[in-house]
Amino acid sequence: MATDPFSLFDQWFAEARAAEINDPEAMALATADEMGQPSVRMVLLKGHGPEGFVFYTNEQSAKGEQLAANPRASLLFHWKTLRRQLRIEGMVERVPGAQADIYFA
C-alpha cells in the first residue's frame, strides 16, 4: 500500500473508476455556517493532486456562502462496490482567475 496519501488516493480512485457503475467521482461535501450548523450535499470531484481536491460551486449558493463564512470542509467518498470509504478534511480556498467557481478542499 502506498505511504503517500495522494498516491494512495490515485490508486483507490483508479480502482473505483474501474469498479463503480455510477459516479465514482461523487463525494459528500460537509460544510458548516458561521454558527456551526452543519450541512452536507453531494458534489462531483473535478480534479485532484497534491495541492488539493477540486469541486465546483456557485458563490451565491448556501454552500458557497458557508464556505466564505467558514472555510473548512470535509469530503467523503463512498465506493460501495469496493466496500471502501475515504474521508478528507481541511481548509477550502477559492482558486483565482479563470477557474472562478472552483474550490480546493
C-alpha positions as CSV (number, residue, x, y, z in Angstrom):
1,M,0.0,0.0,0.0
2,A,1.3,3.5,-0.8
3,T,2.5,5.6,2.1
4,D,1.9,8.9,0.3
5,P,-1.8,9.8,0.8
6,F,-2.0,11.3,-2.7
7,S,-0.5,8.2,-4.3
8,L,-2.9,6.1,-2.3
9,F,-5.9,8.3,-3.4
10,D,-4.7,7.9,-7.1
11,Q,-4.6,4.2,-6.7
12,W,-8.0,3.9,-5.0
13,F,-9.7,6.3,-7.3
14,A,-8.4,4.3,-10.3
15,E,-9.9,1.2,-8.8
16,A,-13.2,3.0,-8.1
17,R,-13.3,4.3,-11.7
18,A,-12.9,0.7,-12.9
19,A,-15.4,-0.9,-10.5
20,E,-18.1,1.6,-9.8
21,I,-21.1,1.6,-12.2
22,N,-22.2,5.1,-11.4
23,D,-20.3,8.3,-10.5
24,P,-17.0,7.2,-8.8
25,E,-16.2,10.9,-8.6
26,A,-19.3,11.6,-6.4
27,M,-18.4,12.8,-2.9
28,A,-20.3,14.1,0.0
29,L,-19.2,17.7,0.9
30,A,-19.9,18.8,4.5
31,T,-19.7,22.4,5.5
32,A,-20.9,24.5,8.4
33,D,-22.1,28.0,8.6
34,E,-20.8,30.7,10.9
35,M,-22.9,29.4,13.8
36,G,-21.6,25.9,13.3
37,Q,-24.7,24.4,11.8
38,P,-23.6,21.5,9.6
39,S,-24.8,20.9,6.1
40,V,-23.9,18.1,3.7
41,R,-24.6,17.5,0.0
42,M,-23.2,15.5,-2.9
43,V,-20.9,17.1,-5.4
44,L,-18.5,15.8,-8.1
45,L,-14.8,15.7,-8.0
46,K,-13.4,17.8,-10.9
47,G,-9.7,17.4,-10.2
48,H,-7.2,16.4,-7.6
49,G,-3.5,16.5,-6.9
50,P,-1.0,17.3,-4.1
51,E,-2.5,20.8,-3.9
52,G,-6.0,19.5,-3.1
53,F,-9.3,18.3,-4.4
54,V,-11.3,20.4,-6.8
55,F,-15.1,20.8,-7.0
56,Y,-17.3,23.5,-8.5
57,T,-19.8,25.7,-6.6
58,N,-21.8,28.8,-7.0
59,E,-20.6,31.5,-4.6
60,Q,-24.2,32.7,-4.0
61,S,-25.4,29.2,-3.1
62,A,-25.8,28.1,0.5
63,K,-22.7,26.0,0.1
64,G,-20.7,29.0,-1.3
65,E,-21.9,31.3,1.5
66,Q,-21.0,28.7,4.1
67,L,-17.5,28.2,2.7
68,A,-17.0,32.0,2.6
69,A,-18.0,32.3,6.3
70,N,-16.2,29.1,7.5
71,P,-13.6,27.9,5.0
72,R,-13.4,24.4,6.4
73,A,-14.9,21.3,4.9
74,S,-15.0,17.5,4.9
75,L,-15.2,15.3,1.9
76,L,-16.4,11.7,1.9
77,F,-16.0,9.2,-1.0
78,H,-18.1,6.0,-0.7
79,W,-17.2,3.4,-3.2
80,K,-19.8,0.7,-2.4
81,T,-18.5,-1.9,-4.9
82,L,-15.1,-1.8,-3.3
83,R,-16.5,-1.6,0.2
84,R,-14.3,1.4,0.8
85,Q,-14.7,4.9,2.2
86,L,-12.2,7.8,2.2
87,R,-12.6,10.8,4.3
88,I,-10.7,14.1,3.7
89,E,-10.8,17.2,6.0
90,G,-9.2,20.6,5.5
91,M,-9.3,24.2,4.6
92,V,-11.0,25.4,1.5
93,E,-9.9,28.2,-0.8
94,R,-11.2,29.8,-4.0
95,V,-9.0,29.3,-7.0
96,P,-8.2,32.7,-8.6
97,G,-8.6,33.6,-12.2
98,A,-10.2,31.6,-15.0
99,Q,-11.4,28.9,-12.6
100,A,-13.5,31.4,-10.7
101,D,-16.0,28.9,-9.2
102,I,-13.6,26.1,-8.2
103,Y,-12.6,25.4,-4.6
104,F,-9.9,23.2,-3.2
105,A,-10.5,21.2,0.0
